[in-house]
Amino acid sequence: MAGIFKAYDIRGIYPAEINEEIVYKVAQAYTKLFNPKGKIVVGMDVRLSSPKLKENVIKGFTDAGINMVDIGIVSTEMFYFTVGNYKYHGGILITASHNPKEYNGLKLVKKGVEPIHAENGIKDIENMINENNYEIKNKTRGEAEKKDVLDDFCNFAAKFLEKNDKKYKILYNPNFGFEGEVIKRFVEINNLNWELIGLNDTPDGNFPKGRPDPFIPENRTEFVARVKETSADFGVAWDADGDRVFFCADGGHFIESYHINHLLIKSILKGKPGEKIVYDPRYTWALIDAANEMKAIPILERVGHSYIKDRMRKENAIFSGESSGHTYFRDFWYSDTGLLPLLFLINILNHENKKLSELILPIIEKYPISGEINFKVQDPDKKIEEIENKYKEGKLSKLDGISIEYPNWRFGVRKSNTEPILRLNVEAKTKQSMEQKRDEIIDIIKE
């Protein structure tokens, strides 16, 4: 069990690290810690181990006298929607997000879709289980009801799409997760004039093409090639649980989330001066510039969906977009969603009456970045200290790892919250400068 209680979720290899016994205890500890007064939601991703884990989460809650709402196989955004829209008192989603098929895990929220992370519950739950102080029984056993929320979610999401009858050819790649079912149903019930071309679009918990994560470069090749081959207007891809979204412009130009977020910020903030957006330290200049242009207030927060959500709530921020593909909206319970960014992008294309490539390529050229580069190192803390000393004349931030900024370039190095690796991100005023500094830091890390 050691090591599965992460910064903002619970995650490990099934069944060696996470299994039916452990998730039962988590559900019991959740009840004892938070004492929910109403129904709790449980859902799951498409992983082969998810049904057994879900069954035992439900048992843990119902043994404690809690009534459950079982929403079956869903995307993460559907889970958040269910807890928030119907005002349920919290929930657990069985998912390991973008991790390989042998993994599984739990995402936990309280009432109002408030995230539960290491600092407000996950470590408490771990300690309760370790101390054998988790158990809670009730003479009146709770009941579990089933609820299909897909159509309700699609109808809710439709309010973010402006009316239009323009035809779009969209290549979509859910990486064998459930988000493909979401977009197909959304198009169907809203009678949209979109031609959908599927790639890896049949839900399959075996993930036959490997780790279901479009963020890693090796998983982009097929996606980009298919956008180009099909002459699609653009492509959209999600990880297995659908909470991270990525785009590819017409002609096969993969778009880093950083650059698409520049577009989204300018669109969302139009006519709304004084609003706040939250951004993370991996890449910053394009987001700050977009916010300043729209007379908004940019607020820096450390990497991680729970930290971003907490800060958005505190600041009442309208939007946040992480470089990892998580995209958050105040009007979606400050939570991340895979479908809404697509709808906002469609709105932008309608307004601008341009191809996505025409809108995004100037942004990519203006804000060159390295893309996230990952390294396995024996002593991450020592390596970070070495890099900090090398660049000590720059402006330093230790909000999340280290970020060091100069007038014409900046970079960040941080340890992963979920994996034993060091992550590097570099941005600069020119591509040449970015590449030079990127290679310089890589050499230091590899020494």
C-alpha positions as CSV (number, residue, x, y, z in Angstrom):
1,M,0.0,0.0,0.0
2,A,3.0,2.3,0.6
3,G,3.3,4.9,-2.2
4,I,-0.2,4.8,-3.7
5,F,-1.4,7.8,-1.7
6,K,-0.3,10.6,-4.1
7,A,-0.4,14.4,-4.0
8,Y,-3.9,14.6,-5.6
9,D,-5.2,11.0,-6.0
10,I,-4.6,7.4,-5.1
11,R,-2.9,5.3,-7.7
12,G,-0.9,2.1,-8.1
13,I,-0.5,-1.2,-9.9
14,Y,-3.5,-3.6,-9.7
15,P,-3.7,-5.9,-7.7
16,A,-0.2,-5.7,-6.1
17,E,-0.5,-2.1,-4.9
18,I,-4.2,-1.2,-5.2
19,N,-6.9,-3.8,-4.8
20,E,-10.4,-4.6,-3.6
21,E,-9.5,-4.6,0.1
22,I,-7.7,-1.3,-0.1
23,V,-10.5,0.6,-1.9
24,Y,-13.1,-0.8,0.5
25,K,-11.0,0.7,3.4
26,V,-10.7,4.0,1.5
27,A,-14.5,4.2,1.2
28,Q,-14.9,3.5,4.9
29,A,-12.2,6.0,5.9
30,Y,-13.8,8.7,3.5
31,T,-17.1,8.2,5.4
32,K,-15.5,8.4,8.8
33,L,-13.4,11.5,7.9
34,F,-16.0,13.5,6.0
35,N,-19.3,12.2,7.4
36,P,-21.4,12.9,4.2
37,K,-25.0,13.6,4.9
38,G,-26.4,12.7,1.5
39,K,-25.7,10.4,-1.5
40,I,-22.2,9.7,-2.8
41,V,-21.4,9.1,-6.5
42,V,-19.2,6.3,-7.8
43,G,-18.1,5.9,-11.4
44,M,-15.3,4.1,-13.3
45,D,-13.1,4.3,-16.4
46,V,-12.8,1.5,-18.9
47,R,-9.9,-0.4,-17.2
48,L,-10.5,-4.1,-16.8
49,S,-9.9,-3.9,-13.1
50,S,-12.4,-1.1,-12.6
51,P,-15.6,-3.1,-12.1
52,K,-14.3,-5.1,-9.2
53,L,-12.8,-2.0,-7.5
54,K,-16.1,-0.1,-8.0
55,E,-18.0,-3.0,-6.4
56,N,-15.9,-2.8,-3.3
57,V,-16.0,1.0,-3.1
58,I,-19.8,0.8,-3.1
59,K,-19.6,-2.0,-0.4
60,G,-17.4,0.2,1.7
61,F,-19.9,3.1,1.6
62,T,-23.1,1.0,1.9
63,D,-21.7,-0.9,4.9
64,A,-21.2,2.5,6.5
65,G,-24.9,3.3,5.9
66,I,-24.2,5.6,2.9
67,N,-26.6,5.7,-0.1
68,M,-24.7,5.4,-3.4
69,V,-25.3,6.6,-7.0
70,D,-23.6,4.3,-9.4
71,I,-23.0,6.0,-12.8
72,G,-21.1,3.2,-14.4
73,I,-18.5,3.8,-17.1
74,V,-17.9,7.5,-17.5
75,S,-15.4,10.1,-18.4
76,T,-13.9,12.1,-15.5
77,E,-15.8,15.2,-16.5
78,M,-19.1,13.2,-16.4
79,F,-18.2,12.2,-12.8
80,Y,-17.6,15.9,-11.8
81,F,-20.8,16.9,-13.6
82,T,-22.8,14.3,-11.7
83,V,-21.6,15.4,-8.3
84,G,-22.0,19.1,-9.0
85,N,-25.2,19.2,-11.1
86,Y,-27.3,17.0,-8.8
87,K,-25.8,18.4,-5.7
88,Y,-24.6,15.1,-4.3
89,H,-22.4,15.0,-1.3
90,G,-19.2,13.8,-2.9
91,G,-17.8,10.9,-4.8
92,I,-15.1,8.5,-5.9
93,L,-14.1,7.8,-9.5
94,I,-12.1,4.6,-10.2
95,T,-9.5,5.6,-12.7
96,A,-5.7,5.7,-13.3
97,S,-6.1,8.4,-15.9
98,H,-3.3,8.2,-18.5
99,N,-1.3,5.4,-16.8
100,P,-0.7,2.0,-18.5
101,K,-3.3,-0.7,-18.3
102,E,-1.8,-2.4,-15.2
103,Y,-2.6,0.6,-13.1
104,N,-5.8,1.8,-11.4
105,G,-6.7,4.4,-8.8
106,L,-9.2,6.7,-7.2
107,K,-10.1,10.3,-7.6
108,L,-12.0,11.7,-4.6
109,V,-14.2,14.8,-4.3
110,K,-16.4,16.3,-1.6
111,K,-19.7,18.1,-2.0
112,G,-19.5,20.8,-4.7
113,V,-16.9,18.9,-6.6
114,E,-14.2,20.1,-4.1
115,P,-11.1,18.1,-4.7
116,I,-9.6,15.9,-2.0
117,H,-5.8,15.9,-2.1
118,A,-2.9,15.2,0.2
119,E,-3.3,18.3,2.3
120,N,-7.1,18.0,2.9
121,G,-7.9,14.3,3.2
122,I,-5.8,11.8,1.2
123,K,-3.0,11.6,3.8
124,D,-5.6,11.5,6.6
125,I,-7.2,8.5,4.9
126,E,-3.8,6.8,4.5
127,N,-3.1,7.3,8.2
128,M,-6.5,6.0,9.2
129,I,-5.9,2.8,7.2
130,N,-2.4,2.4,8.5
131,E,-3.6,2.8,12.1
132,N,-6.5,0.4,11.5
133,N,-8.8,3.3,12.4
134,Y,-10.9,3.4,9.3
135,E,-13.8,1.1,10.0
136,I,-17.3,2.4,10.3
137,K,-20.4,0.1,10.4
138,N,-24.1,1.0,10.4
139,K,-27.0,-1.2,11.3
140,T,-28.9,0.4,8.5
141,R,-27.0,-0.6,5.3
142,G,-27.0,2.0,2.5
143,E,-28.5,1.3,-0.9
144,A,-27.0,1.8,-4.4
145,E,-29.0,3.1,-7.3
146,K,-27.9,3.2,-11.0
147,K,-28.0,6.4,-13.0
148,D,-27.2,7.1,-16.6
149,V,-25.9,10.7,-16.9
150,L,-24.5,10.9,-20.4
151,D,-27.5,12.7,-22.1
152,D,-27.8,15.1,-19.1
153,F,-24.1,15.9,-19.4
154,C,-24.4,16.5,-23.2
155,N,-27.3,18.8,-22.7
156,F,-25.5,20.7,-20.0
157,A,-22.4,21.1,-22.2
158,A,-24.4,22.3,-25.2
159,K,-25.0,25.6,-23.5
160,F,-21.3,26.4,-24.1
161,L,-21.6,26.0,-27.8
162,E,-22.9,29.0,-29.8
163,K,-25.5,28.2,-32.4
164,N,-24.1,27.5,-35.9
165,D,-24.6,25.2,-38.8
166,K,-21.1,25.2,-40.1
167,K,-19.8,21.8,-41.1
168,Y,-16.6,20.6,-39.5
169,K,-14.6,17.5,-40.2
170,I,-13.1,16.4,-36.9
171,L,-10.6,13.6,-36.3
172,Y,-11.1,12.4,-32.7
173,N,-8.9,10.1,-30.7
174,P,-10.0,9.0,-27.2
175,N,-7.1,6.6,-26.8
176,F,-9.6,3.7,-26.2
177,G,-11.3,5.6,-23.3
178,F,-14.9,6.7,-22.9
179,E,-14.6,10.2,-24.3
180,G,-15.3,9.0,-27.8
181,E,-18.7,7.9,-26.7
182,V,-19.2,11.3,-25.2
183,I,-18.5,13.3,-28.4
184,K,-20.5,10.9,-30.6
185,R,-23.6,11.3,-28.3
186,F,-23.1,15.0,-28.0
187,V,-23.1,15.4,-31.8
188,E,-26.1,13.1,-32.1
189,I,-28.5,14.6,-29.6
190,N,-27.6,18.2,-30.6
191,N,-28.0,17.4,-34.3
192,L,-24.7,19.0,-35.2
193,N,-23.3,19.3,-38.7
194,W,-19.9,17.7,-37.8
195,E,-18.3,14.8,-39.6
196,L,-16.6,12.7,-37.0
197,I,-13.6,10.4,-37.9
198,G,-12.7,8.0,-35.2
199,L,-9.2,6.8,-34.2
200,N,-8.7,4.4,-31.3
201,D,-12.4,5.1,-30.6
202,T,-13.7,1.8,-29.3
203,P,-13.5,1.7,-25.5
204,D,-10.9,-1.0,-24.5
205,G,-9.3,-1.3,-21.1
206,N,-6.5,-3.4,-22.6
207,F,-5.2,-0.2,-24.3
208,P,-3.8,-2.2,-27.2
209,K,-1.5,0.6,-28.4
210,G,0.1,1.2,-25.0
211,R,-0.1,4.0,-22.5
212,P,-3.2,6.0,-23.3
213,D,-1.6,9.4,-23.1
214,P,-1.5,11.8,-26.0
215,F,0.8,14.1,-24.1
216,I,3.9,11.9,-24.7
217,P,5.4,12.6,-28.1
218,E,5.5,9.0,-29.4
219,N,1.7,8.8,-29.1
220,R,1.2,11.9,-31.3
221,T,2.5,10.4,-34.5
222,E,-0.5,8.4,-35.5
223,F,-2.9,11.2,-34.4
224,V,-1.1,13.9,-36.4
225,A,-0.8,11.6,-39.5
226,R,-4.5,10.8,-39.5
227,V,-5.4,14.5,-39.3
228,K,-3.3,15.1,-42.3
229,E,-4.4,12.1,-44.3
230,T,-8.1,12.7,-43.8
231,S,-7.9,16.5,-44.5
232,A,-9.7,17.1,-41.2
233,D,-10.3,20.7,-40.1
234,F,-8.6,19.7,-36.9
235,G,-8.0,16.8,-34.5
236,V,-8.8,16.4,-30.9
237,A,-7.3,13.7,-28.5
238,W,-7.9,12.8,-24.9
239,D,-6.3,10.6,-22.4
240,A,-8.1,7.4,-21.2
241,D,-10.3,9.2,-18.7
242,G,-10.9,12.2,-20.8
243,D,-9.8,14.9,-18.4
244,R,-6.9,16.1,-20.6
245,V,-7.4,17.4,-24.1
246,F,-5.0,18.1,-27.0
247,F,-5.5,19.5,-30.5
248,C,-3.9,19.1,-33.9
249,A,-4.5,21.8,-36.5
250,D,-5.3,21.2,-40.1
251,G,-2.3,20.0,-42.1
252,G,-1.0,18.0,-39.2
253,H,0.3,20.6,-36.7
254,F,0.2,19.3,-33.2
255,I,-0.6,22.1,-30.7
256,E,0.8,22.2,-27.3
257,S,-1.8,23.0,-24.6
258,Y,0.1,26.2,-23.8
259,H,-0.6,27.6,-27.2
260,I,-4.2,26.6,-27.4
261,N,-4.7,28.1,-23.9
262,H,-3.6,31.5,-25.2
263,L,-6.5,31.3,-27.7
264,L,-8.9,30.2,-25.1
265,I,-8.0,32.9,-22.6
266,K,-8.5,35.6,-25.2
267,S,-11.9,34.2,-26.2
268,I,-13.2,33.5,-22.7
269,L,-12.2,36.9,-21.4
270,K,-13.7,38.9,-24.2
271,G,-15.8,41.7,-22.7
272,K,-14.9,40.6,-19.2
273,P,-12.1,43.0,-17.9
274,G,-11.0,42.4,-14.3
275,E,-11.6,38.6,-14.3
276,K,-8.9,36.3,-13.1
277,I,-7.2,33.3,-14.7
278,V,-4.8,30.9,-13.0
279,Y,-1.7,29.5,-14.7
280,D,1.1,27.2,-13.7
281,P,4.9,27.8,-13.9
282,R,5.8,25.5,-16.7
283,Y,5.2,28.1,-19.4
284,T,3.9,31.5,-18.6
285,W,4.5,34.3,-21.1
286,A,1.8,33.5,-23.6
287,L,-0.8,33.2,-20.9
288,I,0.2,36.4,-19.1
289,D,0.2,38.3,-22.3
290,A,-3.3,37.0,-23.2
291,A,-4.6,37.9,-19.8
292,N,-3.0,41.4,-19.9
293,E,-4.3,42.0,-23.4
294,M,-7.8,41.3,-22.2
295,K,-7.3,43.4,-19.0
296,A,-7.6,40.3,-16.8
297,I,-5.5,39.3,-13.7
298,P,-3.1,36.3,-14.1
299,I,-2.4,34.4,-11.0
300,L,0.4,31.8,-10.6
301,E,-0.2,28.5,-8.9
302,R,1.8,25.3,-8.6
303,V,1.2,22.3,-11.0
304,G,-1.5,19.8,-10.1
305,H,-5.3,19.7,-10.6
306,S,-6.2,19.9,-6.9
307,Y,-4.0,22.9,-6.3
308,I,-5.3,24.7,-9.4
309,K,-8.9,24.0,-8.4
310,D,-8.4,25.2,-4.9
311,R,-6.8,28.5,-6.1
312,M,-9.5,29.0,-8.7
313,R,-12.1,28.7,-5.9
314,K,-10.2,31.1,-3.6
315,E,-9.8,33.7,-6.4
316,N,-13.1,33.0,-8.2
317,A,-11.0,32.6,-11.3
318,I,-12.9,32.1,-14.6
319,F,-10.4,29.8,-16.3
320,S,-7.2,27.9,-16.0
321,G,-5.3,25.8,-18.5
322,E,-2.3,23.7,-17.6
323,S,0.4,22.8,-20.1
324,S,-0.4,19.1,-19.4
325,G,-3.8,19.4,-21.1
326,H,-6.0,19.9,-18.0
327,T,-8.4,22.8,-18.7
328,Y,-10.6,24.2,-16.0
329,F,-13.7,26.5,-16.0
330,R,-15.5,28.3,-13.2
331,D,-18.8,27.4,-14.8
332,F,-17.9,23.8,-14.6
333,W,-17.4,23.7,-10.8
334,Y,-13.8,24.9,-11.2
335,S,-13.1,21.5,-12.7
336,D,-11.3,20.1,-15.7
337,T,-13.2,18.9,-18.7
338,G,-12.3,17.3,-22.0
339,L,-15.4,18.4,-24.0
340,L,-15.8,22.1,-23.2
341,P,-12.4,23.2,-24.6
342,L,-13.5,21.7,-27.9
343,L,-16.7,23.6,-27.9
344,F,-14.9,26.9,-27.1
345,L,-12.5,26.2,-30.0
346,I,-15.4,25.7,-32.3
347,N,-16.8,29.1,-31.2
348,I,-13.5,30.7,-31.9
349,L,-13.3,29.2,-35.4
350,N,-16.8,30.4,-36.1
351,H,-16.0,33.9,-35.0
352,E,-12.7,34.2,-36.8
353,N,-13.8,32.4,-39.9
354,K,-10.2,31.0,-40.3
355,K,-8.6,27.7,-40.3
356,L,-7.1,26.6,-36.9
357,S,-3.6,26.6,-38.5
358,E,-4.0,30.2,-39.4
359,L,-4.9,31.1,-35.9
360,I,-2.4,29.0,-34.0
361,L,0.8,29.0,-36.1
362,P,1.6,32.7,-35.4
363,I,1.2,31.9,-31.6
364,I,3.5,28.9,-31.8
365,E,6.1,31.1,-33.7
366,K,5.8,33.9,-31.2
367,Y,6.1,31.7,-28.1
368,P,8.6,28.9,-28.8
369,I,8.8,26.2,-26.2
370,S,10.8,23.0,-25.6
371,G,7.8,20.7,-24.8
372,E,8.1,18.9,-21.5
373,I,11.3,16.7,-21.4
374,N,11.5,14.0,-18.7
375,F,14.6,12.5,-17.2
376,K,15.1,9.7,-14.7
377,V,17.8,10.8,-12.3
378,Q,19.2,9.1,-9.2
379,D,19.0,12.2,-6.9
380,P,16.4,14.7,-8.2
381,D,16.9,17.1,-5.3
382,K,20.6,17.3,-5.8
383,K,20.3,17.8,-9.5
384,I,17.8,20.7,-9.0
385,E,20.2,22.3,-6.5
386,E,23.0,22.0,-9.1
387,I,20.9,23.7,-11.8
388,E,19.8,26.4,-9.3
389,N,23.4,27.2,-8.5
390,K,24.4,27.3,-12.2
391,Y,21.7,29.9,-13.0
392,K,21.6,31.8,-9.7
393,E,21.8,35.2,-11.4
394,G,18.3,34.7,-12.8
395,K,15.0,35.6,-11.1
396,L,14.2,32.5,-9.0
397,S,10.8,31.0,-7.9
398,K,10.5,27.9,-5.8
399,L,6.7,27.6,-5.9
400,D,7.0,24.3,-7.7
401,G,10.5,22.9,-8.1
402,I,12.5,25.8,-9.5
403,S,11.6,28.4,-12.2
404,I,14.4,30.7,-13.3
405,E,13.6,33.7,-15.5
406,Y,15.8,36.0,-17.6
407,P,14.6,38.8,-19.9
408,N,14.8,36.7,-23.1
409,W,14.3,33.1,-21.8
410,R,13.1,31.2,-18.8
411,F,12.9,27.5,-17.7
412,G,11.5,25.3,-15.0
413,V,12.7,22.0,-13.4
414,R,10.4,20.1,-11.1
415,K,9.9,16.6,-9.7
416,S,6.8,14.8,-10.9
417,N,3.9,14.5,-8.4
418,T,3.0,11.1,-9.8
419,E,6.2,9.5,-11.2
420,P,9.9,9.3,-10.2
421,I,11.2,11.6,-12.8
422,L,12.5,15.2,-13.3
423,R,10.6,17.4,-15.8
424,L,12.2,20.3,-17.8
425,N,10.3,23.1,-19.6
426,V,12.1,25.9,-21.5
427,E,10.7,28.9,-23.3
428,A,12.4,31.9,-25.0
429,K,11.8,34.9,-27.2
430,T,13.3,33.0,-30.2
431,K,13.3,29.4,-31.3
432,Q,17.1,29.5,-31.6
433,S,17.6,30.8,-28.1
434,M,15.1,28.2,-26.7
435,E,17.0,25.3,-28.4
436,Q,20.4,26.5,-27.2
437,K,19.3,26.9,-23.6
438,R,17.3,23.7,-23.7
439,D,20.4,21.7,-24.8
440,E,22.5,23.5,-22.2
441,I,20.3,22.4,-19.4
442,I,19.9,18.9,-20.7
443,D,23.7,18.5,-20.6
444,I,23.7,19.5,-17.0
445,I,20.9,17.1,-16.1
446,K,22.7,14.2,-17.9
447,E,26.1,14.9,-16.3
